[in-house]
Amino acid sequence: MLNEIRFIGRIANDLELITYDDDQKRCTFSLAIETAYSTDFPRITVFGKKATNLVKYNNKGDLIFVDGYICLLYTSDAADDSLRV
């Protein structure tokens, strides 16, 4: 797969498990990744059983490995015809 990422970083905020009406589970958090000159904070979203285990066994500040892919979702604003990521 060409669209593949691997990060090692620390969980930057408290983890919260969100459950939807159809029993789907999701956890979204920021990951602190140190680079040579600064620290980056990409948003990570985990779904299903992995989200449940992430919240159960990890906390803010824990060092984790993330393996996944990048997915950009665009939303449009009808008022000014703009797109947001």
HUNORKA-V750916 format. One record per pair of residues at least 12 apart in sequence whose C-alpha atoms are under 7 Angstrom apart, sorted by the first residue. I is the first residue (numbers start at 1). GAP is how many residues later the second one is. D is the distance in Angstrom with one decimal. If there is no record, write none. Layout:
# HUNORKA-V750916
<<I;GAP;D> <I;GAP;D>>
This chain:
# HUNORKA-V750916
<<3;66;5.5> <3;67;6.4> <4;64;5.8> <4;65;4.6> <5;62;5.9> <5;63;5.4> <5;64;5.4> <6;60;5.5> <6;61;4.6> <6;62;6.6> <7;58;5.7> <7;59;5.0> <7;60;6.6> <8;25;6.8> <8;56;5.8> <8;57;4.5> <8;58;6.3> <9;22;5.8> <9;23;5.3> <9;24;4.7> <9;54;5.5> <9;55;5.7> <9;56;6.7> <10;21;5.6> <10;22;5.1> <10;23;6.9> <10;51;5.2> <10;52;5.3> <10;53;4.4> <10;54;6.1> <11;19;6.3> <11;20;4.9> <11;21;6.3> <11;49;5.0> <11;50;5.0> <11;51;5.7> <11;52;6.7> <12;18;5.3> <12;19;5.4> <12;20;5.7> <12;48;5.8> <12;49;6.1> <13;16;6.4> <13;17;6.4> <13;47;5.3> <14;45;6.6> <14;46;5.2> <15;12;6.9> <15;14;6.5> <15;40;5.9> <15;44;6.7> <15;45;7.0> <16;39;6.8> <17;34;7.0> <17;35;6.8> <17;38;6.6> <24;24;6.3> <25;22;5.7> <25;23;4.9> <25;26;6.6> <26;19;7.0> <26;20;5.7> <26;21;4.5> <26;22;6.3> <26;25;5.7> <27;18;5.7> <27;19;5.3> <27;20;6.5> <27;24;5.5> <28;15;6.9> <28;16;5.6> <28;17;4.3> <28;18;6.4> <29;14;5.7> <29;15;5.4> <29;16;6.6> <30;12;5.7> <30;13;4.5> <30;14;6.0> <31;12;6.5> <31;13;6.9> <72;13;6.5> <73;12;5.7>>
